[in-house]
Amino acid sequence: MKNLLERINALAKKQKSEGLTEQEIQEREELRKEYIKQFRAGMTDILDNTYIKEPDGTLKKLQKK
């Protein structure tokens, strides 16, 4: 994921300074989609393993809405 961010940031910097070619624009879009996919998967994993502690001390699994 770190490599994705580095490449996305490099393309963003290049776009601001000199612009991007069509290939680079396509690469940027693919990288952004992959980053979002990985971010959502990680967040879903975190939320799937989240519990709420009730006042009586019991743990209740977080429910999907």
All heavy atoms as TSV, in Angstrom:
chain	resi	resn	atom	element	x	y	z
A	1	MET	N	N	0.825	-1.172	0.000
A	1	MET	CA	C	0.000	0.000	0.000
A	1	MET	C	C	0.883	1.254	0.000
A	1	MET	O	O	0.521	2.241	-0.614
A	1	MET	CB	C	-0.915	-0.002	1.223
A	1	MET	CG	C	-1.951	1.059	1.172
A	1	MET	SD	S	-3.554	0.372	1.452
A	1	MET	CE	C	-4.199	1.437	2.645
A	2	LYS	N	N	2.028	1.158	0.650
A	2	LYS	CA	C	2.936	2.300	0.690
A	2	LYS	C	C	3.436	2.629	-0.717
A	2	LYS	O	O	3.530	3.804	-1.084
A	2	LYS	CB	C	4.110	2.002	1.620
A	2	LYS	CG	C	5.020	3.166	1.823
A	2	LYS	CD	C	6.127	2.841	2.809
A	2	LYS	CE	C	7.045	4.035	2.968
A	2	LYS	NZ	N	8.132	3.770	3.883
A	3	ASN	N	N	3.733	1.589	-1.508
A	3	ASN	CA	C	4.197	1.816	-2.875
A	3	ASN	C	C	3.125	2.490	-3.714
A	3	ASN	O	O	3.433	3.336	-4.562
A	3	ASN	CB	C	4.618	0.501	-3.525
A	3	ASN	CG	C	5.861	-0.086	-2.892
A	3	ASN	OD1	O	6.652	0.629	-2.298
A	3	ASN	ND2	N	6.022	-1.378	-3.015
A	4	LEU	N	N	1.868	2.095	-3.505
A	4	LEU	CA	C	0.764	2.721	-4.229
A	4	LEU	C	C	0.708	4.216	-3.924
A	4	LEU	O	O	0.595	5.039	-4.842
A	4	LEU	CB	C	-0.575	2.086	-3.840
A	4	LEU	CG	C	-0.906	0.722	-4.404
A	4	LEU	CD1	C	-2.193	0.199	-3.781
A	4	LEU	CD2	C	-1.060	0.783	-5.903
A	5	LEU	N	N	0.782	4.558	-2.656
A	5	LEU	CA	C	0.728	5.964	-2.256
A	5	LEU	C	C	1.897	6.758	-2.822
A	5	LEU	O	O	1.715	7.891	-3.275
A	5	LEU	CB	C	0.716	6.088	-0.736
A	5	LEU	CG	C	-0.627	5.896	-0.072
A	5	LEU	CD1	C	-0.482	5.970	1.439
A	5	LEU	CD2	C	-1.628	6.911	-0.549
A	6	GLU	N	N	3.076	6.164	-2.800
A	6	GLU	CA	C	4.249	6.862	-3.331
A	6	GLU	C	C	4.079	7.158	-4.808
A	6	GLU	O	O	4.382	8.259	-5.273
A	6	GLU	CB	C	5.512	6.041	-3.084
A	6	GLU	CG	C	5.939	6.003	-1.631
A	6	GLU	CD	C	7.107	5.068	-1.386
A	6	GLU	OE1	O	7.563	4.385	-2.335
A	6	GLU	OE2	O	7.557	5.025	-0.229
A	7	ARG	N	N	3.577	6.168	-5.560
A	7	ARG	CA	C	3.401	6.363	-7.004
A	7	ARG	C	C	2.268	7.354	-7.283
A	7	ARG	O	O	2.395	8.209	-8.175
A	7	ARG	CB	C	3.122	5.017	-7.694
A	7	ARG	CG	C	2.995	5.121	-9.183
A	7	ARG	CD	C	4.283	5.617	-9.830
A	7	ARG	NE	N	4.084	5.705	-11.270
A	7	ARG	CZ	C	4.711	6.547	-12.068
A	7	ARG	NH1	N	5.638	7.345	-11.591
A	7	ARG	NH2	N	4.452	6.577	-13.358
A	8	ILE	N	N	1.175	7.269	-6.538
A	8	ILE	CA	C	0.064	8.222	-6.711
A	8	ILE	C	C	0.557	9.639	-6.433
A	8	ILE	O	O	0.255	10.570	-7.192
A	8	ILE	CB	C	-1.118	7.860	-5.788
A	8	ILE	CG1	C	-1.784	6.566	-6.262
A	8	ILE	CG2	C	-2.135	8.986	-5.741
A	8	ILE	CD1	C	-2.783	5.983	-5.286
A	9	ASN	N	N	1.326	9.806	-5.377
A	9	ASN	CA	C	1.850	11.128	-5.035
A	9	ASN	C	C	2.836	11.633	-6.084
A	9	ASN	O	O	2.862	12.825	-6.398
A	9	ASN	CB	C	2.491	11.117	-3.651
A	9	ASN	CG	C	1.464	10.996	-2.556
A	9	ASN	OD1	O	0.311	11.365	-2.726
A	9	ASN	ND2	N	1.882	10.468	-1.419
A	10	ALA	N	N	3.648	10.740	-6.626
A	10	ALA	CA	C	4.591	11.133	-7.676
A	10	ALA	C	C	3.837	11.612	-8.914
A	10	ALA	O	O	4.214	12.621	-9.530
A	10	ALA	CB	C	5.512	9.971	-8.021
A	11	LEU	N	N	2.780	10.906	-9.272
A	11	LEU	CA	C	1.983	11.313	-10.426
A	11	LEU	C	C	1.264	12.636	-10.161
A	11	LEU	O	O	1.151	13.479	-11.057
A	11	LEU	CB	C	0.982	10.223	-10.801
A	11	LEU	CG	C	1.566	8.962	-11.426
A	11	LEU	CD1	C	0.511	7.873	-11.544
A	11	LEU	CD2	C	2.173	9.261	-12.789
A	12	ALA	N	N	0.793	12.844	-8.943
A	12	ALA	CA	C	0.131	14.104	-8.597
A	12	ALA	C	C	1.116	15.269	-8.694
A	12	ALA	O	O	0.773	16.340	-9.213
A	12	ALA	CB	C	-0.459	14.016	-7.197
A	13	LYS	N	N	2.320	15.057	-8.212
A	13	LYS	CA	C	3.338	16.104	-8.280
A	13	LYS	C	C	3.694	16.421	-9.732
A	13	LYS	O	O	3.815	17.586	-10.113
A	13	LYS	CB	C	4.587	15.657	-7.518
A	13	LYS	CG	C	5.649	16.711	-7.404
A	13	LYS	CD	C	6.801	16.232	-6.539
A	13	LYS	CE	C	7.843	17.309	-6.414
A	13	LYS	NZ	N	8.971	16.887	-5.588
A	14	LYS	N	N	3.822	15.366	-10.541
A	14	LYS	CA	C	4.144	15.562	-11.957
A	14	LYS	C	C	3.006	16.294	-12.665
A	14	LYS	O	O	3.250	17.160	-13.503
A	14	LYS	CB	C	4.409	14.228	-12.642
A	14	LYS	CG	C	4.817	14.393	-14.083
A	14	LYS	CD	C	5.139	13.087	-14.757
A	14	LYS	CE	C	5.512	13.373	-16.213
A	14	LYS	NZ	N	5.679	12.161	-16.977
A	15	GLN	N	N	1.757	15.965	-12.316
A	15	GLN	CA	C	0.618	16.619	-12.947
A	15	GLN	C	C	0.636	18.121	-12.662
A	15	GLN	O	O	0.368	18.927	-13.551
A	15	GLN	CB	C	-0.689	16.022	-12.453
A	15	GLN	CG	C	-1.910	16.670	-13.095
A	15	GLN	CD	C	-3.214	16.165	-12.526
A	15	GLN	OE1	O	-3.229	15.572	-11.455
A	15	GLN	NE2	N	-4.288	16.395	-13.244
A	16	LYS	N	N	0.973	18.487	-11.451
A	16	LYS	CA	C	1.007	19.907	-11.084
A	16	LYS	C	C	2.138	20.644	-11.789
A	16	LYS	O	O	2.004	21.817	-12.128
A	16	LYS	CB	C	1.154	20.057	-9.574
A	16	LYS	CG	C	-0.084	19.670	-8.815
A	16	LYS	CD	C	0.118	19.804	-7.324
A	16	LYS	CE	C	-1.124	19.336	-6.592
A	16	LYS	NZ	N	-0.956	19.404	-5.133
A	17	SER	N	N	3.262	19.965	-11.995
A	17	SER	CA	C	4.412	20.647	-12.569
A	17	SER	C	C	4.415	20.667	-14.094
A	17	SER	O	O	4.666	21.694	-14.698
A	17	SER	CB	C	5.709	20.024	-12.054
A	17	SER	OG	O	5.815	18.678	-12.497
A	18	GLU	N	N	4.120	19.515	-14.727
A	18	GLU	CA	C	4.233	19.474	-16.187
A	18	GLU	C	C	3.079	18.785	-16.901
A	18	GLU	O	O	3.035	18.792	-18.118
A	18	GLU	CB	C	5.547	18.801	-16.580
A	18	GLU	CG	C	5.669	17.369	-16.059
A	18	GLU	CD	C	7.048	16.799	-16.246
A	18	GLU	OE1	O	7.968	17.233	-15.517
A	18	GLU	OE2	O	7.193	15.928	-17.115
A	19	GLY	N	N	2.174	18.191	-16.172
A	19	GLY	CA	C	1.052	17.491	-16.800
A	19	GLY	C	C	1.346	16.017	-16.999
A	19	GLY	O	O	2.493	15.577	-16.904
A	20	LEU	N	N	0.306	15.254	-17.277
A	20	LEU	CA	C	0.432	13.806	-17.441
A	20	LEU	C	C	0.041	13.396	-18.849
A	20	LEU	O	O	-0.804	14.025	-19.481
A	20	LEU	CB	C	-0.476	13.075	-16.445
A	20	LEU	CG	C	-0.221	13.278	-14.964
A	20	LEU	CD1	C	-1.292	12.583	-14.148
A	20	LEU	CD2	C	1.146	12.770	-14.581
A	21	THR	N	N	0.635	12.283	-19.303
A	21	THR	CA	C	0.244	11.695	-20.575
A	21	THR	C	C	-1.014	10.855	-20.351
A	21	THR	O	O	-1.405	10.599	-19.205
A	21	THR	CB	C	1.362	10.791	-21.130
A	21	THR	OG1	O	1.531	9.690	-20.242
A	21	THR	CG2	C	2.677	11.542	-21.288
A	22	GLU	N	N	-1.623	10.430	-21.426
A	22	GLU	CA	C	-2.827	9.589	-21.315
A	22	GLU	C	C	-2.525	8.297	-20.553
A	22	GLU	O	O	-3.336	7.840	-19.754
A	22	GLU	CB	C	-3.382	9.257	-22.699
A	22	GLU	CG	C	-4.194	10.369	-23.313
A	22	GLU	CD	C	-5.440	10.687	-22.510
A	22	GLU	OE1	O	-6.121	9.761	-22.032
A	22	GLU	OE2	O	-5.723	11.887	-22.337
A	23	GLN	N	N	-1.372	7.711	-20.795
A	23	GLN	CA	C	-0.992	6.475	-20.095
A	23	GLN	C	C	-0.852	6.721	-18.602
A	23	GLN	O	O	-1.262	5.896	-17.790
A	23	GLN	CB	C	0.320	5.922	-20.649
A	23	GLN	CG	C	0.199	5.379	-22.057
A	23	GLN	CD	C	1.553	4.971	-22.603
A	23	GLN	OE1	O	2.570	5.588	-22.280
A	23	GLN	NE2	N	1.553	3.933	-23.425
A	24	GLU	N	N	-0.269	7.843	-18.235
A	24	GLU	CA	C	-0.085	8.162	-16.819
A	24	GLU	C	C	-1.419	8.461	-16.141
A	24	GLU	O	O	-1.620	8.088	-14.995
A	24	GLU	CB	C	0.872	9.342	-16.663
A	24	GLU	CG	C	2.295	8.989	-17.030
A	24	GLU	CD	C	3.207	10.189	-17.112
A	24	GLU	OE1	O	2.741	11.286	-17.480
A	24	GLU	OE2	O	4.409	10.020	-16.814
A	25	ILE	N	N	-2.327	9.099	-16.867
A	25	ILE	CA	C	-3.656	9.357	-16.311
A	25	ILE	C	C	-4.370	8.040	-16.052
A	25	ILE	O	O	-4.977	7.847	-14.992
A	25	ILE	CB	C	-4.476	10.261	-17.262
A	25	ILE	CG1	C	-3.877	11.671	-17.284
A	25	ILE	CG2	C	-5.937	10.310	-16.836
A	25	ILE	CD1	C	-4.460	12.579	-18.348
A	26	GLN	N	N	-4.274	7.108	-16.990
A	26	GLN	CA	C	-4.893	5.788	-16.821
A	26	GLN	C	C	-4.253	5.040	-15.654
A	26	GLN	O	O	-4.947	4.429	-14.839
A	26	GLN	CB	C	-4.749	4.971	-18.119
A	26	GLN	CG	C	-5.397	3.624	-18.065
A	26	GLN	CD	C	-6.909	3.698	-17.926
A	26	GLN	OE1	O	-7.537	4.640	-18.397
A	26	GLN	NE2	N	-7.491	2.719	-17.287
A	27	GLU	N	N	-2.922	5.097	-15.559
A	27	GLU	CA	C	-2.215	4.445	-14.453
A	27	GLU	C	C	-2.656	5.033	-13.113
A	27	GLU	O	O	-2.910	4.299	-12.157
A	27	GLU	CB	C	-0.703	4.627	-14.618
A	27	GLU	CG	C	0.101	4.033	-13.474
A	27	GLU	CD	C	1.572	4.366	-13.535
A	27	GLU	OE1	O	1.992	5.158	-14.405
A	27	GLU	OE2	O	2.308	3.840	-12.688
A	28	ARG	N	N	-2.785	6.363	-13.053
A	28	ARG	CA	C	-3.208	7.034	-11.826
A	28	ARG	C	C	-4.591	6.560	-11.391
A	28	ARG	O	O	-4.819	6.273	-10.220
A	28	ARG	CB	C	-3.201	8.544	-12.026
A	28	ARG	CG	C	-3.608	9.319	-10.797
A	28	ARG	CD	C	-3.724	10.777	-11.070
A	28	ARG	NE	N	-4.796	10.993	-12.037
A	28	ARG	CZ	C	-5.101	12.163	-12.572
A	28	ARG	NH1	N	-4.416	13.223	-12.270
A	28	ARG	NH2	N	-6.089	12.270	-13.430
A	29	GLU	N	N	-5.514	6.454	-12.337
A	29	GLU	CA	C	-6.870	5.998	-12.023
A	29	GLU	C	C	-6.867	4.557	-11.507
A	29	GLU	O	O	-7.556	4.236	-10.547
A	29	GLU	CB	C	-7.781	6.120	-13.246
A	29	GLU	CG	C	-8.080	7.549	-13.630
A	29	GLU	CD	C	-8.690	8.355	-12.503
A	29	GLU	OE1	O	-9.629	7.856	-11.849
A	29	GLU	OE2	O	-8.223	9.477	-12.274
A	30	GLU	N	N	-6.083	3.693	-12.133
A	30	GLU	CA	C	-5.990	2.301	-11.688
A	30	GLU	C	C	-5.380	2.217	-10.290
A	30	GLU	O	O	-5.836	1.436	-9.455
A	30	GLU	CB	C	-5.182	1.481	-12.685
A	30	GLU	CG	C	-5.899	1.264	-14.009
A	30	GLU	CD	C	-5.047	0.566	-15.040
A	30	GLU	OE1	O	-3.986	-0.001	-14.670
A	30	GLU	OE2	O	-5.433	0.589	-16.216
A	31	LEU	N	N	-4.349	3.013	-10.044
A	31	LEU	CA	C	-3.714	3.025	-8.724
A	31	LEU	C	C	-4.680	3.525	-7.655
A	31	LEU	O	O	-4.739	2.977	-6.554
A	31	LEU	CB	C	-2.455	3.895	-8.736
A	31	LEU	CG	C	-1.272	3.362	-9.531
A	31	LEU	CD1	C	-0.186	4.420	-9.638
A	31	LEU	CD2	C	-0.718	2.094	-8.919
A	32	ARG	N	N	-5.441	4.557	-7.978
A	32	ARG	CA	C	-6.419	5.079	-7.018
A	32	ARG	C	C	-7.482	4.041	-6.698
A	32	ARG	O	O	-7.860	3.872	-5.535
A	32	ARG	CB	C	-7.086	6.338	-7.571
A	32	ARG	CG	C	-6.194	7.552	-7.535
A	32	ARG	CD	C	-6.898	8.741	-8.126
A	32	ARG	NE	N	-6.084	9.945	-8.002
A	32	ARG	CZ	C	-6.417	11.115	-8.510
A	32	ARG	NH1	N	-7.545	11.257	-9.176
A	32	ARG	NH2	N	-5.626	12.153	-8.356
A	33	LYS	N	N	-7.966	3.338	-7.717
A	33	LYS	CA	C	-8.975	2.295	-7.488
A	33	LYS	C	C	-8.417	1.183	-6.606
A	33	LYS	O	O	-9.093	0.699	-5.697
A	33	LYS	CB	C	-9.459	1.726	-8.819
A	33	LYS	CG	C	-10.361	2.664	-9.585
A	33	LYS	CD	C	-10.783	2.062	-10.904
A	33	LYS	CE	C	-11.608	3.056	-11.713
A	33	LYS	NZ	N	-11.950	2.532	-13.033
A	34	GLU	N	N	-7.187	0.780	-6.863
A	34	GLU	CA	C	-6.558	-0.270	-6.062
A	34	GLU	C	C	-6.356	0.192	-4.621
A	34	GLU	O	O	-6.591	-0.558	-3.676
A	34	GLU	CB	C	-5.222	-0.677	-6.676
A	34	GLU	CG	C	-4.510	-1.772	-5.927
A	34	GLU	CD	C	-5.260	-3.094	-5.881
A	34	GLU	OE1	O	-6.050	-3.378	-6.804
A	34	GLU	OE2	O	-5.057	-3.847	-4.910
A	35	TYR	N	N	-5.935	1.444	-4.437
A	35	TYR	CA	C	-5.748	1.994	-3.095
A	35	TYR	C	C	-7.063	1.995	-2.326
A	35	TYR	O	O	-7.110	1.569	-1.169
A	35	TYR	CB	C	-5.171	3.409	-3.169
A	35	TYR	CG	C	-5.084	4.062	-1.813
A	35	TYR	CD1	C	-4.052	3.734	-0.938
A	35	TYR	CD2	C	-6.035	4.980	-1.389
A	35	TYR	CE1	C	-3.967	4.313	0.315
A	35	TYR	CE2	C	-5.962	5.562	-0.144
A	35	TYR	CZ	C	-4.927	5.223	0.706
A	35	TYR	OH	O	-4.860	5.788	1.953
A	36	ILE	N	N	-8.125	2.463	-2.954
A	36	ILE	CA	C	-9.435	2.505	-2.301
A	36	ILE	C	C	-9.903	1.097	-1.960
A	36	ILE	O	O	-10.446	0.855	-0.873
A	36	ILE	CB	C	-10.459	3.247	-3.187
A	36	ILE	CG1	C	-10.117	4.733	-3.215
A	36	ILE	CG2	C	-11.877	3.038	-2.679
A	36	ILE	CD1	C	-10.904	5.534	-4.223
A	37	LYS	N	N	-9.669	0.148	-2.868
A	37	LYS	CA	C	-10.056	-1.246	-2.622
A	37	LYS	C	C	-9.332	-1.790	-1.386
A	37	LYS	O	O	-9.941	-2.399	-0.506
A	37	LYS	CB	C	-9.716	-2.082	-3.853
A	37	LYS	CG	C	-10.054	-3.535	-3.729
A	37	LYS	CD	C	-9.652	-4.269	-4.998
A	37	LYS	CE	C	-9.767	-5.757	-4.836
A	37	LYS	NZ	N	-9.264	-6.475	-6.016
A	38	GLN	N	N	-8.030	-1.550	-1.303
A	38	GLN	CA	C	-7.255	-2.030	-0.162
A	38	GLN	C	C	-7.651	-1.308	1.131
A	38	GLN	O	O	-7.719	-1.931	2.192
A	38	GLN	CB	C	-5.764	-1.849	-0.418
A	38	GLN	CG	C	-5.218	-2.794	-1.453
A	38	GLN	CD	C	-3.722	-2.625	-1.647
A	38	GLN	OE1	O	-3.019	-2.022	-0.838
A	38	GLN	NE2	N	-3.219	-3.159	-2.748
A	39	PHE	N	N	-7.910	-0.017	1.048
A	39	PHE	CA	C	-8.314	0.747	2.224
A	39	PHE	C	C	-9.636	0.217	2.774
A	39	PHE	O	O	-9.780	0.005	3.979
A	39	PHE	CB	C	-8.452	2.228	1.869
A	39	PHE	CG	C	-8.917	3.069	3.022
A	39	PHE	CD1	C	-8.024	3.515	3.966
A	39	PHE	CD2	C	-10.255	3.387	3.167
A	39	PHE	CE1	C	-8.444	4.283	5.039
A	39	PHE	CE2	C	-10.693	4.153	4.231
A	39	PHE	CZ	C	-9.786	4.598	5.171
A	40	ARG	N	N	-10.599	0.000	1.896
A	40	ARG	CA	C	-11.906	-0.496	2.330
A	40	ARG	C	C	-11.793	-1.896	2.933
A	40	ARG	O	O	-12.457	-2.196	3.926
A	40	ARG	CB	C	-12.885	-0.508	1.166
A	40	ARG	CG	C	-13.352	0.870	0.796
A	40	ARG	CD	C	-14.336	0.842	-0.337
A	40	ARG	NE	N	-14.791	2.192	-0.642
A	40	ARG	CZ	C	-15.369	2.554	-1.756
A	40	ARG	NH1	N	-15.591	1.659	-2.706
A	40	ARG	NH2	N	-15.744	3.790	-1.950
A	41	ALA	N	N	-10.969	-2.745	2.340
A	41	ALA	CA	C	-10.786	-4.093	2.870
A	41	ALA	C	C	-10.193	-4.027	4.279
A	41	ALA	O	O	-10.622	-4.751	5.181
A	41	ALA	CB	C	-9.894	-4.917	1.953
A	42	GLY	N	N	-9.216	-3.156	4.474
A	42	GLY	CA	C	-8.606	-3.004	5.792
A	42	GLY	C	C	-9.591	-2.454	6.812
A	42	GLY	O	O	-9.651	-2.917	7.954
A	43	MET	N	N	-10.374	-1.475	6.403
A	43	MET	CA	C	-11.357	-0.877	7.315
A	43	MET	C	C	-12.440	-1.894	7.670
A	43	MET	O	O	-12.873	-1.971	8.821
A	43	MET	CB	C	-11.973	0.369	6.669
A	43	MET	CG	C	-12.851	1.149	7.596
A	43	MET	SD	S	-12.042	1.738	9.112
A	43	MET	CE	C	-10.855	2.878	8.464
A	44	THR	N	N	-12.879	-2.668	6.691
A	44	THR	CA	C	-13.881	-3.706	6.947
A	44	THR	C	C	-13.349	-4.730	7.946
A	44	THR	O	O	-14.063	-5.144	8.856
A	44	THR	CB	C	-14.282	-4.404	5.634
A	44	THR	OG1	O	-14.822	-3.426	4.742
A	44	THR	CG2	C	-15.315	-5.481	5.876
A	45	ASP	N	N	-12.083	-5.100	7.785
A	45	ASP	CA	C	-11.468	-6.049	8.713
A	45	ASP	C	C	-11.432	-5.480	10.129
A	45	ASP	O	O	-11.729	-6.186	11.093
A	45	ASP	CB	C	-10.058	-6.393	8.235
A	45	ASP	CG	C	-9.427	-7.486	9.051
A	45	ASP	OD1	O	-10.111	-8.507	9.315
A	45	ASP	OD2	O	-8.249	-7.353	9.429
A	46	ILE	N	N	-11.090	-4.224	10.253
A	46	ILE	CA	C	-11.060	-3.579	11.570
A	46	ILE	C	C	-12.452	-3.578	12.191
A	46	ILE	O	O	-12.637	-3.925	13.364
A	46	ILE	CB	C	-10.509	-2.144	11.464
A	46	ILE	CG1	C	-9.027	-2.175	11.157
A	46	ILE	CG2	C	-10.781	-1.356	12.752
A	46	ILE	CD1	C	-8.439	-0.826	10.791
A	47	LEU	N	N	-13.447	-3.176	11.411
A	47	LEU	CA	C	-14.808	-3.094	11.946
A	47	LEU	C	C	-15.386	-4.471	12.265
A	47	LEU	O	O	-16.172	-4.603	13.204
A	47	LEU	CB	C	-15.714	-2.344	10.972
A	47	LEU	CG	C	-15.391	-0.855	10.815
A	47	LEU	CD1	C	-16.237	-0.254	9.718
A	47	LEU	CD2	C	-15.575	-0.117	12.123
A	48	ASP	N	N	-15.002	-5.483	11.493
A	48	ASP	CA	C	-15.466	-6.841	11.774
A	48	ASP	C	C	-14.933	-7.365	13.095
A	48	ASP	O	O	-15.508	-8.270	13.691
A	48	ASP	CB	C	-15.069	-7.804	10.645
A	48	ASP	CG	C	-15.910	-7.617	9.400
A	48	ASP	OD1	O	-16.985	-6.987	9.489
A	48	ASP	OD2	O	-15.492	-8.123	8.334
A	49	ASN	N	N	-13.838	-6.813	13.555
A	49	ASN	CA	C	-13.223	-7.262	14.808
A	49	ASN	C	C	-13.357	-6.224	15.920
A	49	ASN	O	O	-12.542	-6.177	16.835
A	49	ASN	CB	C	-11.753	-7.595	14.567
A	49	ASN	CG	C	-11.598	-8.785	13.663
A	49	ASN	OD1	O	-12.107	-9.854	13.942
A	49	ASN	ND2	N	-10.922	-8.591	12.537
A	50	THR	N	N	-14.373	-5.384	15.823
A	50	THR	CA	C	-14.614	-4.341	16.825
A	50	THR	C	C	-15.753	-4.761	17.745
A	50	THR	O	O	-16.786	-5.221	17.277
A	50	THR	CB	C	-14.967	-3.007	16.139
A	50	THR	OG1	O	-13.879	-2.627	15.292
A	50	THR	CG2	C	-15.210	-1.918	17.157
A	51	TYR	N	N	-15.521	-4.610	19.022
A	51	TYR	CA	C	-16.522	-4.941	20.027
A	51	TYR	C	C	-16.797	-3.719	20.885
A	51	TYR	O	O	-15.913	-2.897	21.122
A	51	TYR	CB	C	-16.038	-6.090	20.915
A	51	TYR	CG	C	-15.935	-7.401	20.172
A	51	TYR	CD1	C	-14.788	-7.730	19.446
A	51	TYR	CD2	C	-16.982	-8.305	20.173
A	51	TYR	CE1	C	-14.697	-8.923	18.755
A	51	TYR	CE2	C	-16.902	-9.500	19.484
A	51	TYR	CZ	C	-15.761	-9.804	18.784
A	51	TYR	OH	O	-15.689	-10.978	18.079
A	52	ILE	N	N	-18.030	-3.620	21.371
A	52	ILE	CA	C	-18.424	-2.532	22.263
A	52	ILE	C	C	-18.611	-3.111	23.656
A	52	ILE	O	O	-19.290	-4.126	23.820
A	52	ILE	CB	C	-19.734	-1.883	21.776
A	52	ILE	CG1	C	-19.512	-1.274	20.399
A	52	ILE	CG2	C	-20.231	-0.843	22.768
A	52	ILE	CD1	C	-20.760	-0.756	19.745
A	53	LYS	N	N	-17.987	-2.461	24.627
A	53	LYS	CA	C	-18.115	-2.926	26.003
A	53	LYS	C	C	-19.343	-2.279	26.628
A	53	LYS	O	O	-19.447	-1.060	26.721
A	53	LYS	CB	C	-16.871	-2.569	26.810
A	53	LYS	CG	C	-16.837	-3.207	28.168
A	53	LYS	CD	C	-15.490	-2.996	28.818
A	53	LYS	CE	C	-15.414	-3.757	30.111
A	53	LYS	NZ	N	-14.098	-3.630	30.730
A	54	GLU	N	N	-20.276	-3.097	27.025
A	54	GLU	CA	C	-21.522	-2.630	27.645
A	54	GLU	C	C	-21.253	-2.227	29.101
A	54	GLU	O	O	-20.253	-2.638	29.692
A	54	GLU	CB	C	-22.576	-3.748	27.599
A	54	GLU	CG	C	-22.981	-4.174	26.201
A	54	GLU	CD	C	-23.763	-3.128	25.445
A	54	GLU	OE1	O	-24.390	-2.265	26.094
A	54	GLU	OE2	O	-23.747	-3.156	24.204
A	55	PRO	N	N	-22.145	-1.419	29.690
A	55	PRO	CA	C	-21.950	-0.992	31.089
A	55	PRO	C	C	-21.821	-2.164	32.068
A	55	PRO	O	O	-21.135	-2.049	33.086
A	55	PRO	CB	C	-23.200	-0.173	31.399
A	55	PRO	CG	C	-23.665	0.325	30.076
A	55	PRO	CD	C	-23.292	-0.756	29.085
A	56	ASP	N	N	-22.440	-3.300	31.766
A	56	ASP	CA	C	-22.344	-4.449	32.676
A	56	ASP	C	C	-21.064	-5.267	32.461
A	56	ASP	O	O	-20.838	-6.263	33.123
A	56	ASP	CB	C	-23.578	-5.349	32.533
A	56	ASP	CG	C	-23.700	-5.994	31.161
A	56	ASP	OD1	O	-22.850	-5.726	30.286
A	56	ASP	OD2	O	-24.648	-6.764	30.962
A	57	GLY	N	N	-20.220	-4.831	31.523
A	57	GLY	CA	C	-18.939	-5.492	31.303
A	57	GLY	C	C	-18.925	-6.490	30.159
A	57	GLY	O	O	-17.863	-6.994	29.804
A	58	THR	N	N	-20.062	-6.808	29.576
A	58	THR	CA	C	-20.095	-7.756	28.466
A	58	THR	C	C	-19.645	-7.074	27.179
A	58	THR	O	O	-19.764	-5.858	27.020
A	58	THR	CB	C	-21.513	-8.330	28.264
A	58	THR	OG1	O	-22.406	-7.267	27.964
A	58	THR	CG2	C	-21.981	-9.090	29.480
A	59	LEU	N	N	-19.113	-7.880	26.297
A	59	LEU	CA	C	-18.677	-7.370	25.004
A	59	LEU	C	C	-19.724	-7.715	23.953
A	59	LEU	O	O	-20.197	-8.848	23.885
A	59	LEU	CB	C	-17.342	-7.980	24.604
A	59	LEU	CG	C	-16.155	-7.596	25.476
A	59	LEU	CD1	C	-14.902	-8.338	25.033
A	59	LEU	CD2	C	-15.916	-6.109	25.456
A	60	LYS	N	N	-20.053	-6.739	23.137
A	60	LYS	CA	C	-21.053	-6.929	22.093
A	60	LYS	C	C	-20.405	-6.598	20.758
A	60	LYS	O	O	-19.785	-5.529	20.592
A	60	LYS	CB	C	-22.247	-6.002	22.340
A	60	LYS	CG	C	-23.345	-6.142	21.335
A	60	LYS	CD	C	-24.502	-5.194	21.688
A	60	LYS	CE	C	-25.573	-5.278	20.622
A	60	LYS	NZ	N	-26.649	-4.298	20.895
A	61	LYS	N	N	-20.523	-7.524	19.807
A	61	LYS	CA	C	-19.917	-7.300	18.496
A	61	LYS	C	C	-20.649	-6.172	17.779
A	61	LYS	O	O	-21.858	-6.047	17.819
A	61	LYS	CB	C	-20.003	-8.582	17.658
A	61	LYS	CG	C	-19.213	-8.488	16.380
A	61	LYS	CD	C	-19.051	-9.836	15.729
A	61	LYS	CE	C	-18.302	-9.628	14.433
A	61	LYS	NZ	N	-17.175	-10.437	14.279
A	62	LEU	N	N	-19.861	-5.331	17.115
A	62	LEU	CA	C	-20.429	-4.227	16.347
A	62	LEU	C	C	-21.264	-4.777	15.192
A	62	LEU	O	O	-20.815	-5.664	14.469
A	62	LEU	CB	C	-19.289	-3.351	15.814
A	62	LEU	CG	C	-19.642	-2.037	15.163
A	62	LEU	CD1	C	-20.296	-1.108	16.181
A	62	LEU	CD2	C	-18.418	-1.376	14.601
A	63	GLN	N	N	-22.477	-4.284	15.046
A	63	GLN	CA	C	-23.408	-4.775	14.017
A	63	GLN	C	C	-23.341	-3.895	12.779
A	63	GLN	O	O	-23.148	-2.691	12.872
A	63	GLN	CB	C	-24.840	-4.802	14.567
A	63	GLN	CG	C	-25.028	-5.686	15.757
A	63	GLN	CD	C	-24.853	-7.160	15.427
A	63	GLN	OE1	O	-25.321	-7.624	14.408
A	63	GLN	NE2	N	-24.141	-7.861	16.292
A	64	LYS	N	N	-23.547	-4.523	11.607
A	64	LYS	CA	C	-23.653	-3.766	10.367
A	64	LYS	C	C	-24.963	-3.014	10.335
A	64	LYS	O	O	-25.973	-3.481	10.833
A	64	LYS	CB	C	-23.610	-4.697	9.155
A	64	LYS	CG	C	-22.249	-5.067	8.707
A	64	LYS	CD	C	-22.319	-5.779	7.370
A	64	LYS	CE	C	-20.944	-5.974	6.807
A	64	LYS	NZ	N	-20.987	-6.616	5.506
A	65	LYS	N	N	-24.945	-1.842	9.716
A	65	LYS	CA	C	-26.164	-1.057	9.580
A	65	LYS	C	C	-26.625	-1.093	8.158
A	65	LYS	O	O	-25.939	-1.268	7.247
A	65	LYS	CB	C	-25.937	0.381	10.008
A	65	LYS	CG	C	-25.738	0.503	11.487
A	65	LYS	CD	C	-25.723	1.946	11.890
A	65	LYS	CE	C	-25.622	2.030	13.400
A	65	LYS	NZ	N	-25.735	3.364	13.870
